[in-house]
Amino acid sequence: MPIDIKNFRADQGGDVEGVRESQRRRFVGTEIVDEIIKYDSAWRAGRGNLDQLSKERNIVQKSVAVARKAGEKDEVAEAKIKQLGEEIKSKQEEIKCFEAKVNQLLPKIGNIVAKDVPTSNNEENDNEVMLTFGECPTGERYLHHHEILYKIGGYEPERGVQVAGHRAYFLRDAGLLLNQALIQYGIAFLVKKEYSVLQPPYFMNKDVMAGVAQLEQFDEELYKVGGARIGDKEGEAMDEKYLIATSEQPLCAFHKGEWLEESALPLRYGGISTCFRKEAGSHGKDTWGIFRVHQFEKVEQFVICEGDFEKSDAMQKEMLDIAKEFYESLGLSFRVVNIVSGELNNAAVKKYDLEAWFPAYEEYRELVSCSNCTDYQSRAMEIRSGQKKTGQTEKKYVHMLNATLCATTRTLSCILENYQDGNGVRVPDVLVPYMGGVTFLPFKRELPLQMKEKKGATKGGYEKKNSNIAHAVKETITSTGPFDEILAKITETGNKIRELKASKAGKEEIQPFVDTLLSLKAQYKEASGKDHGAPLEKDKKPLKAEKAKKEKPAKKEMAFKKEMPAKKENVANGDGEINSFFVAREFRIPEEGKVDFKELDQHLLMHSYVGGWSPSKKDSFLFGLVEIGRVGEFENVKRWYEHLLSFSQTERNS
C-alpha cells in the first residue's frame, strides 16, 4: 500500500520535506525517507544508463547489418555487441535490486497526514473532541455488560473458552437475538441510505491481503489459514490465505484492476461479515465479556469516490454523520473525537472515532472508526477512474474510505449497560421489530462471584487508578476475616498490579499495591495457617494421602491444584447444571522438572495461573522450568509466560 513514488522526487514536483514532516507527525523515524530517495535515485540513474547502453547497441547492430549486406564481416563491431549485451544484463540486475529495495521500503511510509489532525502521540489526553451527544449517567446501580449478559442468559464464556480458548464465547438466546437484530437493523439502515450491501469472502489470498494490510497486522491481527498445496510435487508452496479482520479488506479488492467511470462515483457499499482478530497487541485489555474478542460480526461502510481530497474529505464527514444518526436512533450517548496523528494507521490521513458512553465503566469507549485513506489502498489494488486521454502519463486513482456502522459485540455491550434496570434489559425501540416484538429481556440467573467486577472498572477490566485504593484495601481486611473475603481482596489487588504494569505505570505508583498484596498474603497465612495458594487442612483428603504414601510410586510428582475460595459457589448455568468454571482440577508436573506443555496449555486455557486465579510461588517455580524455545508453540502458555515476564524477580519470588 505505497504512496506515490513521485512524492520523493523533487524534480517531478514531489514534496520531500512534506513526507518527512508527515513521518515526524506519526512519531516514526525519517531516515527511511532518505533511504528511499537514495535507492530510487540509483534506480533512475541506472535506468538512464541502461537506456543509453541499449541505444548504443542498436547503433552497432545496424552497422553490423549494413556490413553483412555488403558481404563484409565487422568482427570488432560484433565483439562490441557482445560486450554491450553483458553490460546491459549486469545493469538490469543492478537496477532490479534497487527497485526491489524501493518496493520493500515504500509500504512502510504512512499516508500524508491531513493538516487538521492533532499532532500528538497520546490519544488518552490529546484526541480532539469534536462534539458530544446525550447525557452520561453513573451510579452504583449499573452493572457491567458481561454481568448483565450473563444474568439474562445471553452468553456462556466458560464453555466458549473450553472450546476455542482465550476470549471465546457462546452467544445464546437473548444475546444471540440482540446480536442478529443489530445486524439486520444495520443492513436496513444502510439500504435506506442507498448503500449496496455485500457479504464478502471471509478469507483472502496472501498477495491480495498484503496490498491492503500493514505488515505488523500479519503478526498482531490476522489469522493465517493453511490452504491446499500449489501443484502436486513435494515441497511446493502452500496456497496461503488469511481470515479477514474487517470487511474493509476484501471490499478494497472488490474492483481490483478496474478503471471506473467518474460518473458512477461515489460507490457506497455496506460490508456484512464476521471478523477475526488475534488481538495480540491487546494482552490484558478488556478481558471480561465481549467488548474485545477474537470473533465478532460487523456492518461496515465502505465508499469509493473521485481522487480529489476535497471530495473524499466531505465524504468522510457524510459517513460519520450516518454513524452518528445510527447511534442516536439507538438512544446511546456518545462523543466524536479527531484521533491524534501518532495513532493513525499507515493508510489513513485522518480518522474520527465515535465513542459511546458506558455507565458502569464510567467512560467513553470506541464503537466507530471512520477513516479517509485517499489513494493509498487504490494504488495497491490498481483501481483508477476517468477517461484515459491521449498522451496521458499519470494515472488517476480513486479515493477509498471506511467507517464502522456497527461492530455488534461492542454495540450490544453498550446497549446492555445503558438499557438495564433492576430486573433485566429494555430493548431499544428501533430493534424491537428485529427481535420478534420482544421489548424486555428479564434476568434469568444469578451472577457467579468470580464474574463480579468492581465499579468504575476501566479498559484492563479492573478498577480505575487511585492512589488511595491500596490503603483502603488494608483498612477493610483484618487478619481474622473470612478466607473468601481475604482471597477476593488478594485477587483484586493482584488485578490492580497487572493493570498498572500493562499501562507502564512507575514503580512508585505500583509499590503500595505490592506492599498490600504481601500484607494480604501474610494475613491469609495467619488466618488459615497456610501459604496463599496451598490447600486448606479441611480440603485435604488424609486417606488418599496415606494411601499414596504406602504405594510409593516409582515416579514422584508434585500436584498443583487450582486455588478455590473456602466458600464454594455452586452456580447454575441456566440449564440446571453446576457451572464447571468453579470445579477444581489438578495440574501435575514431574518433580525432575520436565514440563508437559500440552497439559499446561490446557490448564491455562481455563485458569489465569498455575494455582488458579491468583499468582503464587507455583507460577514462579514453573516459570523457571519451562523451555523458552517451546513457549511460542502454545498460545495459553505464551500468554501466561509473557505476563510473568512483566513481574520483577522480587515479585515473582514473593
Secondary structure by P-SEA (a helix, b strand, c coil): cccccccccccccccaaaaaaaaaaacccaaaaaaaaaaaaaaaaaaaaaaaaaaaaaaaaaaaaaaaaaccccaaaaaaaaaaaaaaaaaaaaaaaaaaaaaacccccccccccccccccccccccccccccbbbbbccccccaaaaaaaaccccaaaaaacccccbbbbcaaaaaaaaaaaaaaaaaaaaabbbbbbccccccaaaaaaccccccccccbbbbbccccccccccccccccccccaaaaaaacccbbbbbcccccbbbbbbbbbbbccccccccccccccccccccbbbbbbbccccaaaaaaaaaaaaaaaaaaaaaacccccccccccccccccccbbbbbbbbbccccbbbbcbbbbbbcaaaaaaaccccccccccccbbbbbbbbbbbccaaaaaaaaaaaaaccccccccccccccccccccccccccccccccccccccccccccccccaaaaaaaaaccccccaaaaaaaaaaaaaaaaaaaaaccccccaaaaaaaaaaaaaaaaaaccccccccccccccaaaaaaaaaacccbbbbbbccccccccccccccccccccccbbbbbbbccccccaaaaaaaaaccccccccccccaaaaaaaaccccccccccaaaaaaaaaaaacccccccc
